[in-house]
Amino acid sequence: MSLFGRIKDSIFGKSETSSSQGGQATTSIPEAVAAISSVDVEAILTGLAAKSGQPSNWKTSIVDLMKLLGMDSSLTERVSLAKELGYTGDTNDTATMNVWLIKQVMTKLAESGGKVSANLMH
């Protein structure tokens, strides 16, 4: 599974294909689309941050977002995510790449049907 797919599934819940039992999906496609379109990304991540008991700046830090979701936030993983999402900048300039990544992830979550505040994408 792609890194972005893991991020999305961690926030939206497992995709229809990964929640199937015996080869049959547990929800119909219209139900799955309705469920995805009603996902409030900011509310879910804010709740996860509160439950973690750890300070988290997930709104502006791709490292904090990945840690909050239980993912490996190493440079290697972030470079892989950047390549997956089409980053064309210098991956050695990690500050610029990380800023681009958090905005791109939020934009992609919104494009996938999640409710994301505009200020998180820009």
Backbone as CSV, one residue per row, in Angstrom:
resi,resn,N_x,N_y,N_z,CA_x,CA_y,CA_z,C_x,C_y,C_z
1,MET,0.836,-1.170,0.000,0.000,0.000,0.000,0.888,1.243,0.000
2,SER,0.432,2.256,-0.667,1.192,3.503,-0.732,1.239,4.186,0.637
3,LEU,2.210,5.043,0.821,2.311,5.782,2.084,1.105,6.695,2.260
4,PHE,0.712,7.392,1.186,-0.470,8.237,1.306,-1.711,7.392,1.600
5,GLY,-1.801,6.235,0.999,-2.922,5.335,1.261,-2.992,4.944,2.733
6,ARG,-1.834,4.722,3.346,-1.801,4.400,4.774,-2.254,5.589,5.607
7,ILE,-1.839,6.798,5.218,-2.273,8.008,5.925,-3.787,8.146,5.812
8,LYS,-4.297,8.018,4.592,-5.736,8.160,4.349,-6.529,7.115,5.122
9,ASP,-6.089,5.864,5.066,-6.805,4.801,5.786,-6.756,5.019,7.296
10,SER,-5.662,5.572,7.796,-5.562,5.840,9.236,-6.565,6.893,9.676
11,ILE,-6.888,7.818,8.799,-7.820,8.896,9.134,-9.246,8.528,8.755
12,PHE,-9.447,8.013,7.548,-10.792,7.723,7.045,-11.317,6.371,7.510
13,GLY,-10.437,5.527,8.001,-10.809,4.145,8.282,-10.376,3.318,7.093
14,LYS,-10.400,2.023,7.250,-9.945,1.130,6.186,-10.821,1.267,4.957
15,SER,-10.191,1.113,3.793,-10.936,1.177,2.540,-11.853,-0.027,2.421
16,GLU,-12.793,0.063,1.521,-13.777,-1.001,1.328,-13.115,-2.340,1.050
17,THR,-12.068,-2.358,0.235,-11.439,-3.625,-0.121,-10.704,-4.239,1.051
18,SER,-10.181,-3.402,1.967,-9.458,-3.977,3.096,-10.389,-4.357,4.235
19,SER,-11.669,-4.009,4.124,-12.616,-4.374,5.176,-13.557,-5.483,4.722
20,SER,-13.156,-6.196,3.673,-14.034,-7.243,3.160,-13.882,-8.528,3.971
21,GLN,-14.952,-9.316,3.943,-14.938,-10.603,4.635,-15.364,-11.664,3.631
22,GLY,-14.548,-12.665,3.477,-14.883,-13.752,2.565,-15.042,-13.313,1.127
23,GLY,-14.317,-12.264,0.733,-14.389,-11.806,-0.639,-15.526,-10.847,-0.909
24,GLN,-16.387,-10.595,0.078,-17.485,-9.665,-0.132,-17.255,-8.434,0.723
25,ALA,-17.454,-7.263,0.130,-17.268,-6.017,0.858,-18.360,-5.874,1.902
26,THR,-18.011,-5.252,3.026,-18.979,-5.100,4.098,-19.868,-3.880,3.914
27,THR,-19.488,-2.965,3.014,-20.338,-1.813,2.716,-20.464,-1.670,1.220
28,SER,-21.564,-1.089,0.785,-21.739,-0.851,-0.640,-20.948,0.386,-1.046
29,ILE,-20.711,0.544,-2.318,-19.946,1.690,-2.802,-20.613,3.007,-2.426
30,PRO,-21.930,3.188,-2.602,-22.522,4.468,-2.185,-22.350,4.749,-0.694
31,GLU,-22.454,3.724,0.143,-22.257,3.921,1.581,-20.816,4.301,1.877
32,ALA,-19.878,3.675,1.190,-18.467,3.987,1.407,-18.167,5.422,0.990
33,VAL,-18.718,5.862,-0.137,-18.501,7.233,-0.594,-19.116,8.216,0.396
34,ALA,-20.305,7.930,0.887,-20.948,8.816,1.861,-20.134,8.897,3.140
35,ALA,-19.605,7.772,3.587,-18.812,7.763,4.814,-17.529,8.563,4.638
36,ILE,-16.869,8.400,3.505,-15.634,9.129,3.254,-15.904,10.620,3.162
37,SER,-16.971,11.010,2.479,-17.224,12.428,2.287,-17.607,13.127,3.584
38,SER,-17.963,12.374,4.604,-18.342,13.001,5.861,-17.206,12.989,6.890
39,VAL,-16.020,12.580,6.504,-14.889,12.502,7.428,-14.327,13.908,7.666
40,ASP,-14.365,14.336,8.917,-13.798,15.623,9.308,-12.362,15.380,9.736
41,VAL,-11.438,15.589,8.818,-10.036,15.279,9.023,-9.481,16.021,10.240
42,GLU,-9.764,17.309,10.336,-9.231,18.107,11.445,-9.752,17.604,12.789
43,ALA,-11.023,17.279,12.857,-11.596,16.787,14.116,-10.974,15.454,14.518
44,ILE,-10.781,14.568,13.566,-10.187,13.261,13.864,-8.760,13.423,14.360
45,LEU,-7.971,14.238,13.666,-6.571,14.417,14.054,-6.442,15.164,15.376
46,THR,-7.313,16.128,15.615,-7.309,16.839,16.894,-7.634,15.870,18.025
47,GLY,-8.591,14.985,17.804,-8.942,13.970,18.795,-7.796,13.005,19.061
48,LEU,-7.138,12.564,18.000,-5.996,11.656,18.168,-4.876,12.332,18.949
49,ALA,-4.633,13.613,18.657,-3.583,14.349,19.360,-3.919,14.484,20.840
50,ALA,-5.181,14.757,21.142,-5.598,14.893,22.541,-5.446,13.567,23.281
51,LYS,-5.809,12.466,22.628,-5.700,11.144,23.249,-4.259,10.695,23.445
52,SER,-3.364,11.178,22.589,-1.971,10.737,22.661,-1.267,11.250,23.906
53,GLY,-1.706,12.387,24.412,-1.061,12.962,25.585,0.299,13.576,25.298
54,GLN,0.686,13.595,24.043,1.969,14.154,23.613,1.722,15.437,22.829
55,PRO,2.599,16.419,22.955,2.442,17.609,22.125,2.567,17.234,20.648
56,SER,1.721,17.819,19.822,1.751,17.506,18.399,1.411,18.755,17.597
57,ASN,2.223,19.023,16.611,1.999,20.143,15.722,1.644,19.598,14.338
58,TRP,0.697,18.660,14.291,0.359,17.959,13.063,-0.171,18.875,11.966
59,LYS,-0.670,20.049,12.312,-1.217,20.951,11.293,-0.134,21.515,10.383
60,THR,1.089,21.618,10.883,2.172,22.199,10.087,3.386,21.286,9.968
61,SER,3.377,20.134,10.611,4.528,19.241,10.602,4.165,17.855,10.083
62,ILE,4.749,17.489,8.949,4.514,16.152,8.403,5.069,15.092,9.346
63,VAL,6.162,15.399,10.034,6.744,14.464,10.995,5.739,14.192,12.113
64,ASP,5.164,15.246,12.685,4.187,15.072,13.762,2.939,14.348,13.276
65,LEU,2.494,14.652,12.055,1.318,13.969,11.510,1.583,12.477,11.381
66,MET,2.726,12.117,10.822,3.047,10.702,10.642,3.180,9.990,11.990
67,LYS,3.819,10.642,12.954,3.952,10.051,14.293,2.587,9.867,14.937
68,LEU,1.723,10.864,14.783,0.377,10.794,15.357,-0.395,9.598,14.811
69,LEU,-0.131,9.259,13.551,-0.817,8.133,12.903,-0.085,6.811,13.093
70,GLY,0.993,6.832,13.897,1.729,5.608,14.185,2.623,5.157,13.041
71,MET,3.009,6.090,12.195,3.847,5.759,11.045,5.300,6.132,11.310
72,ASP,6.177,5.540,10.550,7.599,5.881,10.575,7.747,7.251,9.905
73,SER,8.315,8.214,10.624,8.455,9.568,10.085,9.900,9.878,9.691
74,SER,10.681,8.844,9.468,12.090,9.032,9.115,12.220,9.782,7.789
75,LEU,13.396,10.319,7.571,13.667,11.029,6.324,13.438,10.116,5.126
76,THR,13.836,8.885,5.237,13.643,7.930,4.135,12.168,7.807,3.780
77,GLU,11.322,7.685,4.787,9.877,7.568,4.544,9.302,8.865,3.968
78,ARG,9.760,9.997,4.472,9.258,11.282,3.968,9.693,11.516,2.526
79,VAL,10.912,11.126,2.185,11.369,11.239,0.796,10.530,10.321,-0.091
80,SER,10.232,9.119,0.379,9.380,8.195,-0.386,7.991,8.784,-0.593
81,LEU,7.428,9.386,0.452,6.113,10.016,0.346,6.162,11.189,-0.634
82,ALA,7.229,11.975,-0.573,7.380,13.113,-1.479,7.425,12.639,-2.937
83,LYS,8.179,11.584,-3.195,8.258,11.044,-4.558,6.898,10.520,-5.001
84,GLU,6.219,9.829,-4.097,4.897,9.289,-4.402,3.915,10.396,-4.783
85,LEU,4.005,11.536,-4.109,3.070,12.633,-4.340,3.535,13.611,-5.419
86,GLY,4.688,13.340,-6.023,5.132,14.139,-7.159,5.999,15.336,-6.830
87,TYR,6.691,15.296,-5.714,7.577,16.398,-5.344,8.739,16.468,-6.328
88,THR,8.998,17.667,-6.848,10.078,17.834,-7.823,11.237,18.659,-7.279
89,GLY,11.132,19.100,-6.043,12.194,19.895,-5.435,13.337,19.035,-4.942
90,ASP,14.268,19.682,-4.285,15.453,19.031,-3.735,15.089,18.343,-2.414
91,THR,15.169,17.037,-2.377,14.830,16.306,-1.154,15.882,16.479,-0.069
92,ASN,17.027,17.054,-0.406,18.023,17.382,0.614,17.641,18.643,1.378
93,ASP,16.771,19.462,0.800,16.229,20.644,1.478,14.989,20.176,2.240
94,THR,15.229,19.522,3.366,14.131,18.862,4.076,13.095,19.834,4.603
95,ALA,13.486,21.039,4.988,12.511,22.003,5.503,11.485,22.342,4.423
96,THR,11.953,22.644,3.230,11.050,22.970,2.120,10.199,21.764,1.753
97,MET,10.825,20.594,1.688,10.083,19.379,1.347,9.012,19.084,2.386
98,ASN,9.339,19.225,3.667,8.374,18.932,4.723,7.181,19.868,4.678
99,VAL,7.415,21.157,4.415,6.311,22.125,4.298,5.427,21.731,3.118
100,TRP,6.045,21.390,1.992,5.286,20.967,0.822,4.483,19.709,1.127
101,LEU,5.107,18.763,1.816,4.446,17.494,2.122,3.185,17.670,2.954
102,ILE,3.248,18.446,4.028,2.070,18.573,4.885,0.919,19.218,4.111
103,LYS,1.233,20.223,3.300,0.189,20.871,2.501,-0.361,19.929,1.445
104,GLN,0.520,19.169,0.816,0.090,18.236,-0.227,-0.766,17.111,0.355
105,VAL,-0.370,16.595,1.509,-1.157,15.536,2.149,-2.552,16.059,2.487
106,MET,-2.641,17.251,3.040,-3.951,17.824,3.379,-4.787,18.059,2.127
107,THR,-4.150,18.524,1.060,-4.858,18.735,-0.204,-5.374,17.407,-0.751
108,LYS,-4.536,16.386,-0.720,-4.940,15.063,-1.223,-6.056,14.458,-0.367
109,LEU,-6.014,14.684,0.943,-7.104,14.204,1.803,-8.409,14.880,1.424
110,ALA,-8.356,16.182,1.136,-9.554,16.904,0.704,-10.039,16.390,-0.648
111,GLU,-9.113,16.150,-1.563,-9.474,15.614,-2.880,-10.068,14.217,-2.779
112,SER,-9.725,13.506,-1.727,-10.238,12.152,-1.510,-11.593,12.171,-0.813
113,GLY,-12.101,13.351,-0.533,-13.431,13.461,0.054,-13.454,13.880,1.507
114,GLY,-12.304,14.092,2.111,-12.266,14.518,3.505,-12.563,15.997,3.653
115,LYS,-13.068,16.352,4.804,-13.315,17.757,5.120,-12.036,18.314,5.753
116,VAL,-11.393,19.256,5.034,-10.131,19.831,5.462,-10.232,21.348,5.341
117,SER,-9.885,22.066,6.380,-9.905,23.527,6.347,-8.943,24.029,5.281
118,ALA,-9.340,25.076,4.580,-8.506,25.646,3.521,-7.145,26.087,4.060
119,ASN,-7.098,26.579,5.292,-5.818,27.046,5.842,-4.823,25.904,6.055
120,LEU,-5.281,24.667,6.089,-4.373,23.527,6.235,-3.765,23.105,4.895
121,MET,-4.345,23.596,3.808,-3.858,23.205,2.487,-2.963,24.266,1.855
122,HIS,-2.883,25.442,2.450,-2.114,26.548,1.828,-1.036,27.037,2.740
